[in-house]
Amino acid sequence: MKKQREIPKFRNEDEEREFWANNSVLDNFDSSKAAFVRFPNLKPTTQSISLRIPTFMINDLKILANRKDVPYQSLIKIFLEEKIREELKKVG
C-alpha cells in the first residue's frame, strides 16, 4: 500500500483548493479507518410535479388524511411509497 501523505492545515479555501487540484484524495484515503455513519435528519431531494387527480379522489384523500391527522399531500406520498414498494417486490 502506498504511504499516506499528510494533509496540511489550510489557512484559507484558496490554499485548500490549490492542494486538492494537485493531489488525489486517493493518496490520502485509508479504507481501514472508514466507519458506518447514519444521517437520520437528512431529507431526500424532492421534485414538484403536476398531477391531475379527479376532485372526488382528492376529497376522499382529504377525509382519510383528516382521520389520520396528516396533510393530504403527505398521505398521497405515503400511499405512493407503499404501492411502489409492493410492486417492486413483485418484479424482484
Buried (B, 14 or more C-beta within 10 A) or exposed (E): EEEEEEEEEEEEEEEBEEEEEEEEEEEEEEEEEEEEEEEEEEEEEEEEEEEEEEEEEEEEBBEBBEEEEEEBEEBBEEEEEEEEEEEEEEEE
